[in-house]
Amino acid sequence: MVDPEAGLIEAVSNAIGGAATTLVAAFIGRAMFHAGEVRAKRRNLFSFDLIWEVPLAIGMAMIGDALGDYMELDNTVRVGLIAVLSYLGPRGAAALFERWIARKG
């Protein structure tokens, strides 16, 4: 029986599985980034740029999942982390990491 107080991420995870939820979060993150680029008129809605988003989303999902495992995050927080990292992409995540290291040092 489905818990009526379960959140959206938990409901999606129960419906399609954890790995699929991770990939969905990554693709949603990249879709949000792409939508911003389209809105700023730096990309067309349908273009070959979308092809490069697929491996990027999968890679960011793997990185986010590994980071979430390392940090021992709950599944819900891990999916959110994956969506954020996927939205930022490799350059944004690197810039965020560099700023974090600079504050620590």
NORZI-V926148 format. One record per residue. N is the residue number from 0. PSI is psi as a letter, one per 20 degrees, with the letter a starting at -180 (NA if undefined). D_LAST is the distance of its C-alpha to the last C-alpha in Angstrom with 2 decimals. Layout:
# NORZI-V926148
N&PSI&D_LAST  N&PSI&D_LAST
This chain:
# NORZI-V926148
0&q&49.23  1&p&46.42  2&p&44.50  3&i&45.33  4&j&42.08  5&q&39.89  6&r&37.48  7&g&37.74  8&g&35.24  9&h&37.03  10&g&40.38  11&g&39.45  12&g&38.03  13&h&41.27  14&g&43.36  15&i&41.90  16&q&39.61  17&g&35.91  18&g&35.38  19&h&37.33  20&h&35.41  21&g&32.14  22&h&33.73  23&g&35.25  24&g&31.89  25&g&30.46  26&h&33.55  27&g&33.47  28&g&29.90  29&h&31.07  30&h&34.27  31&g&32.44  32&g&30.50  33&h&33.83  34&h&35.60  35&h&33.22  36&h&33.84  37&g&37.58  38&h&37.56  39&j&35.88  40&k&38.59  41&i&36.26  42&q&37.91  43&q&41.29  44&g&41.66  45&o&43.10  46&r&41.91  47&i&40.85  48&h&37.20  49&h&37.72  50&h&38.32  51&i&34.76  52&h&33.44  53&g&34.96  54&h&32.92  55&g&29.76  56&g&30.48  57&g&31.30  58&g&28.19  59&h&25.91  60&g&27.99  61&g&27.39  62&g&23.62  63&h&23.56  64&g&25.95  65&g&23.97  66&g&20.73  67&h&22.88  68&g&24.43  69&g&21.20  70&i&20.06  71&l&23.68  72&q&24.40  73&q&27.92  74&g&30.02  75&g&30.16  76&h&26.41  77&g&26.07  78&h&28.66  79&g&26.89  80&g&23.61  81&g&25.73  82&g&27.41  83&g&24.23  84&h&22.74  85&h&26.18  86&g&26.45  87&h&23.19  88&r&24.19  89&g&22.18  90&g&20.94  91&g&20.00  92&h&18.26  93&g&16.27  94&g&15.35  95&g&14.38  96&g&12.23  97&h&10.47  98&h&9.97  99&g&8.72  100&g&6.07  101&h&5.24  102&h&5.58  103&h&3.80  104&NA&0.00
